[in-house]
Amino acid sequence: MPGVPPEKLIERLASGKPVAAVVLLGTDYYLREMCRNKIIETCVPESARDWAVTRLSARSDGWDEILGRAQTLPMLAPRQVIVVEEAESVEKLGEKARDEVLESLGTYFESPAPFTVLLLEAASLDGRQRFFKLLSEKALIAELTIGPESAAVLATQMAKDLGAEIDREAAALLAEILNGAPARMRIELEKLAAYAQGRGRITAADVETLVVAARKNTVWQFTEMLAGRKRSVAFAFLDNLLRDGEQPAMIVGALAWTYRKLIEARDLPAQTSGFQAARQLGMRPEAAETAVRQAHRIPRKDLLAGLAALAEADSQLRSANPNPRAMMEFLIARLASSAA
């Protein structure tokens, strides 16, 4: 089955049509929890959730236990939800054990229990493996990602949930700074809501003061170092990012977004003002001006090569690379060498 956005997934489940399994794919815990809770609210009455919602781990509980529960009728509820964490652990099994799991899953998917929503959660899956191909054919896969506009809307809703209001410009700025990562937006909004308490709305100036100033390690600084081939400085910068808790996959994603914007910006005249570039690039004027300035320092072929290197790194990280830090250092060395 093709992937579906989370909102369409909820519509499908609300319709009551049987689904062999649902896969929540992504690392953002806020989006995952939000989707999981919505699925449970849609499928199981509140009074029955103590016994009709089960959480198991594919790594520690095993698939015999999981599929056995899935085929057992729930008590006093028309449907049950079985949440399976660490579903990606199938990919790390030995060949024989993995084949046994896939055979059991394939058999279950041929005749899934109509009273069970099997909810598999995975940080990432290797698209080359049989496990992913089986899920693609039989399950509904929801990738937990959102675009820039949706991220700003989500930031506004998060602020309301925290009893605060946020200006549209401030919400867009926050989403841009944090690369649209909902979990990180939630953390920062908790600080902003406390900071703005008693004096009205959260403004762009508040975001600049609390978030931008606190996050000196921005992706634009990173590209500035790469453009100047400052390899040793870039390595130190990477070390700071990792020490601050940034995930390698998120760093790669942010850099890939930046490289795409730089490629777009390189098609604009070098003298383009920030306000003119903002309309073309869909960015704030200050960031757009920075993009144009940096883009014309790097040859287009190097930007394209860098984007290809980032795509390769993203694929390796999704394939459970055993040493993500070493892979990131190799990537930065590669980008700093190609940048002019």
C-alpha angles and dihedrals in degrees: 000000000000119000117268133205114249094253092054089047091058090049090053093050092045090056089065094233111149116256121192092215143334122224122203104199120190146068101247105108094196094057091042093052092045092052093043092052092047091051091050092047090050097047108031128047113238092242091058101045095097091069105016096058118068129180119205136166121232088208100052107019099044132221096270089064092043097050092041090057091045091058095047116096113245120239119251094344133096092221139017132205120219111194113205114195125199093022089161089071087086088075091059096053122106116266096259095046091045092051091051092052092048091049091051092047092047090052091049093048091054089064110012120188106263091212095055133079104200104204113194119192122199134167091212140339132211107242090206095062127090091238092064092043091052092050091046090056100041110023139057109249118202115191109211099226133115134197126241095265093047090047091056091049090049090051089054091051092047090053090052090050087055092051094254139106127225130199116245091242091050092050091050092047092050092049091049095048093049094042091243094294105156097202092054092044090054092053093049093044091056088058092044093049090053091045093051096041113132097011105072132250132014107252135199087253089058090052090049091050101044105027110024094041091046092048102058089156099081128165091243090059088051093054089047089059093046092048089053092046089237093159099167091048090048091052091052090047091051090050090053092050093051092046089052089058100258111156117234091231091055092048090051091047092050092048092048090053089049093050091051090052091048090053089052091045092052089065089062122082113267090240094057110131122235092250093051092046092047091066092048097045100035092236139117113278094248093051092042091054090050090050093053092047094050095040093062091054093061124062114242092239090057091050090052091046090049092051090051090050090051091050089051091049091049090053091050092050091051088052091063096255106207094224111033094169093057089047091051092050090051089049094051091048089051094048094046091050095051096042115094 
